[in-house]
Amino acid sequence: MNEILGNISDFVWGPPTLILIVGTGIYLTLRLGFLQFRTLPYALRLAFSPRRQDKKSKGDISHYQALSTAMAATIGTGNIVGVATAVVLGGPGAVFWMWITAFFGMATKYAEAILAVKYRVENSKGEMSGGPMYYLEKGLKQKWLGVLFALFGACAAFGIGNMVQSNSVSDALNDSFNINPWITGIVLTLLAGLVILGGIKSIGKVTAFFVPIMALFYVIGGLIIIIMNFDIVPAAVGLIFSDAFTANALGGGLLGTVIRYGVARGVFSNEAGLGSAPIAAAAARTDYPGRQALVSMTQVFIDTIIVCSITGITIVMADLAGSGLEGGPLTTASFAAFLGDTGGYIVTIGIVFFAFSTIVGWSYYGEKCFAYLFNDKAIPIYRVIFVFAILFGAVQTLDVVWGISDIMNALMAIPNLIGLLGLSGVVVYETNRFLKVAKEEKEQERAKAS
């Protein structure tokens, strides 16, 4: 079964899908005039400035809470395990291709969010519902694609967004602190249940507090390593750039291998193109779709350009990729090479934090997909099943679940990317509409300041 699922996963995540994902990002980047480069400073201010949080417009949570919910789902084990896998199989140059994927992925994430807000609807409880299933139905007029996306998304939520994460936590705590997986599973289930059963407002509040702490904890640990060993940083970064084009990869030494694993792990990390994050963006209080879209765009920058870079540079500096270690153990050993046992603990605790946040964020994605397929009355049932699945994942071997999750993620991306390409004209129109407003607001702020 694992071999069959592995072959299917390799096929659906093969070159055609990766080319479609990156190609969509390139196309949107060109149509938007390299928006992600021009507007990033403004987008970061929108995301993190308290005075720029919209408190009057329709929506359930703030710009920042929507961003933190999406970041909770994406800053996960992929930032630790996925980067290590990319370096082992693709070589140090894979990190460079993760950066390139993130750059174009910012345009993709922006387009997803702008469409999610534009085509969102208000459900029976007065809450916002949006995401690819809605813009595929209401914008592209292809409801069957929306149904497919929701089906794949609801399934993926139980795998990559739930059981796989709780399993990673139980394994990490068992290896580092000898904690019984049942104890880990019960504690995770109780903590996640308290958050998830409260719905998006509860999730938004918790992730707004939790995400900065967990990200800073891991990033500061990595920065300490980089600063303490700054004399070897230039060589490590130089190797990343040179290997990106010379392909001295452990996994075959072919340039295509370097690019493939860099792109694939970059997409796994920031989820640009998968269609998951716009579900959270649709819940934001915002007056223009473009405003929240810029906020959502910063998620890719933070996830891949900052967090994944910390992991990648540390692994390359430690030079342990040829030691036989892979995934989480390689990242743990790399941090430990510079900080001893403390470095290993940083990675272990990072895995715990990242995986827990992924569970919380993906619970919302899954319930919105489930509600689209059935109705809002089914959400409480979904939440209860989702919470109990956390315990199951923590105490079971999940090779099959991993395989199914990989496949579902790829299948989510295909209808979503069709929607982004088909509705790119709407994205451009809404962008121009908001940028005009943003320019006027900037001029008004200058006038007040003078």
Disulfide bonds with the S-S distance in Angstrom:
none
